[in-house]
Amino acid sequence: MPSLTYPTIPERPATPRPGMHAAILALGLILPGGMGVTAHAASLTYPAPIMGTETTAHAWGIETRLAQTTPCMVEMTINQATFMAHMPEMIQAGLFNTLVTPALRQQAPHYLMNTVQMDVTPGFVHTLFSQRGAPARCHFAWSYIAPNGTRHPMVNFDVTRQAYDRIDWAQLRFGDMMTMAQNPVVDREFDAQVNQETIDVTIALSRSGISADLPPPTTAGTHSP
């Protein structure tokens, strides 16, 4: 996935990024079963919902919709206001660590939304392609709903059955799946917001006594118009 860089630390396996040795705010990688988004995926028949009704992701502002188009499309949405309001619960559940202070939440909402979408995306992809009769290709599109009710694109990409089968799901590391994504597109405005907030987060962590290098300038290969 191009661009959308953010700091990482040793507590979680991560894809190395040149020139970056910083602190990440998210903790566990959301693998199949995490947040309830992929429970019993193998027993489902396409087109089953990507998220079950029991998942906490709904309460935390994340919704999905599966469209039976050709190729199929999974639309994933984060309600920013709901997501930010429930950040304390996500910290308690171990999705984010205590470095995500109230001040930092207010300062970097796009950074935090991008972090969580990078974590939960593998679970959504796994759920879709684990279903019996799943298609050979599917398009995944993330967006968020701002506090004023407007919808904004984040990132979108394609995943094929062949790419899915090449992923070692038992040993999945952060970033592994995204190297298999095809036709990745990062919205230009969202990209700029995340990159600016990444710098803000890095500076804030540094002021807190945590060593963090400033991220390199964005090198996104593809943007939406």
QUILIN-V673056 format. One line per field, one symbol per residue. ss: DSSP state (H for helix, E for strand, L for the rest). phi: phi as a letter, one per 30 degrees, with the letter a starting at -180 (. if undefined). Layout:
# QUILIN-V673056
ss=???
phi=???
This chain:
# QUILIN-V673056
ss=LLLLLLLLLLLLLLLLLLLLLLLLLELLLLLLLHHHLLLLHHHLELLLLLLLLLLLLLLLLEEEEEELLLLEEEEEEEEHHHHHHLHHHHHHHLLELLLLLHHHHHHLHHHHHHHHHHHHHHHHHHHHHHLELLLLEEEEEEEEELLLLLEEEEEEEEEEHHHHHHLLHHHLLLLLHHHHLEEEEELHHHHHHHHHHHHHHHHHHHHLLLLLLLLLLLLLLLELL
phi=.dhhdadbbdebebdebeibbbcccccdddcejdhidbdiedcccecdedbdddddeedcjcbbbccdcbddbccbbcdeddeddceedddddjdbcddddedddddbddedddddddddeeddddddddddidddbbccbcbbcdedjdcbdcbbacbceddeddddddbdcejddddcdchdbcddddedddddddddddddddddjcdaddddedbedbbde
